[in-house]
Amino acid sequence: MPNILHRLSIDAPPERVHQLAATKEGIQQWWTGQPVAGDEEIGGQLSVYFGDPANPAATFEVLERSPEQIVWRCIDGPRDWIDTRITYALKPRDDGGTTLLFSHEDWQQENEFMNGCSTNWACYLMSLKSGAEGHGFNAYPGGEISRWD
C-alpha cells in the first residue's frame, strides 16, 4: 500500500515536538487553526476541523502516545483516509533537537488526492517545525497549498 513519508530536523527538544503533535492545543496551533475535539489519550478519539466548525473534517483513534511515537488511525473523514495510519516518530538529536519521521500510511491507492495530501502534510509539518523553533505557526488556511475547490 502507498504511504506518505516526511523527515524533518527540528531545532527543538523532543518534549516540545511531542506536545505539539500529541495534544489538542498543539495540533490546533500548527495544523487546524481551530479547536480540536475529543480525547488525546490512548483509545480516545480526536476530531479535527477545517473551515466548518460544525462538521469535523476527520476523526482519529489514538493508538499510541509514548514519548517516542504518536500513532492515529483515521476512523472518519475523506474516503481515502479511512483506516490509514498517521505516525509521528520522534528521535532526539545529540544537539538537543529532534528528528521527526512522519508517515501517513496504508492508502488504498496512489491518486491525485494523495498527492495533494502529501503536499499539504509537508507544509503543515513545516508549520509544526517553525512553531516548535519559536518562529510562529502557519496553520490552516495559511498552510494549505493544494486546495480541493
C-alpha positions in Angstrom: 0.0 0.0 0.0 1.3 3.5 -0.7 2.5 5.8 2.0 3.3 9.5 2.5 6.7 9.9 4.3 8.4 13.0 5.5 11.6 13.6 7.6 12.2 16.9 9.4 15.1 18.1 11.5 13.6 20.4 14.2 15.7 22.6 16.4 13.6 22.0 19.5 13.6 19.2 22.1 11.5 16.1 21.6 9.3 17.0 24.5 8.2 20.2 22.7 7.6 18.5 19.4 5.7 15.7 21.2 3.4 18.3 22.9 2.6 19.9 19.5 1.9 16.6 17.8 0.0 14.8 20.7 -2.2 17.4 22.3 -5.3 19.1 21.1 -3.9 22.6 21.8 -0.7 21.7 20.0 -2.5 20.3 16.9 -4.6 23.4 16.7 -1.5 25.6 16.7 0.3 24.1 13.8 -2.4 22.2 11.8 -6.0 23.1 12.1 -6.2 26.7 13.3 -9.4 25.6 15.0 -10.1 23.8 18.3 -9.6 20.0 18.2 -12.3 18.0 19.9 -12.1 14.7 21.8 -9.7 12.7 23.9 -6.0 12.7 23.1 -5.2 9.7 25.3 -4.7 6.1 24.0 -8.0 4.7 23.0 -9.5 8.2 22.7 -10.8 9.9 19.5 -9.6 13.3 18.1 -11.7 15.2 15.6 -10.2 18.0 13.5 -12.0 20.8 11.9 -11.1 23.0 8.8 -13.4 25.8 8.0 -16.7 24.4 9.2 -16.8 24.3 13.0 -19.9 22.1 13.0 -18.5 19.2 10.9 -15.2 17.5 11.6 -13.0 17.0 8.5 -11.6 13.8 10.1 -11.7 11.8 13.3 -8.8 9.7 14.5 -8.5 6.9 17.1 -5.4 7.4 19.2 -3.5 4.1 19.0 -0.2 5.1 20.7 1.1 8.0 22.6 4.5 7.5 24.0 7.4 10.0 24.3 8.9 8.4 21.1 5.8 7.9 19.0 2.3 9.0 18.4 0.0 6.9 16.2 -3.5 7.7 15.0 -5.9 5.6 12.8 -8.4 7.5 10.7 -12.0 6.3 11.5 -14.0 9.1 9.8 -13.2 11.7 7.1 -12.2 11.6 3.5 -13.0 8.2 2.0 -9.3 7.7 1.0 -8.2 8.4 4.6 -10.4 5.7 6.3 -8.2 3.1 8.0 -5.0 5.0 7.2 -2.4 5.5 10.0 -0.6 8.7 10.9 2.6 8.3 12.8 4.9 10.8 14.4 8.2 9.1 15.4 10.4 11.4 17.5 14.2 10.8 17.7 16.3 13.0 19.9 19.4 14.5 18.3 22.8 15.0 20.0 22.4 18.7 19.7 19.1 18.8 21.7 16.9 18.9 18.7 14.5 16.3 17.2 14.3 14.3 14.1 10.7 13.8 13.2 9.8 10.8 11.0 6.2 11.4 9.8 4.1 8.8 7.9 0.6 8.7 6.6 0.4 5.0 5.7 -1.9 2.4 4.2 -3.6 4.3 1.4 -5.6 2.1 -0.8 -4.1 3.6 -4.0 -1.9 6.5 -5.2 -4.1 9.2 -6.7 -4.4 12.9 -7.1 -5.9 13.3 -3.6 -3.0 11.5 -2.1 -0.6 13.7 -4.0 -2.3 16.9 -2.7 -2.3 15.5 0.9 1.4 14.8 0.7 2.0 18.4 -0.4 -0.2 19.8 2.4 1.3 17.5 5.0 4.8 18.9 4.1 3.5 22.4 4.5 1.8 21.7 7.8 4.8 19.8 9.1 6.9 23.0 8.3 4.3 24.9 10.4 5.0 22.5 13.3 8.8 22.9 12.8 8.6 26.7 12.6 6.4 26.9 15.7 8.4 24.4 17.7 11.5 26.5 16.9 9.8 29.7 18.1 9.3 31.3 14.6 5.4 31.1 14.6 2.9 28.7 13.1 1.2 28.7 9.7 -2.0 26.6 10.4 -5.0 26.2 8.2 -5.8 28.0 6.0 -2.3 29.5 5.5 -0.5 26.2 5.3 -3.0 24.7 2.8 -1.4 25.0 -0.7 -3.2 22.1 -2.5 -6.9 23.1 -2.4 -9.9 21.0 -3.3 -12.3 23.6 -4.6 
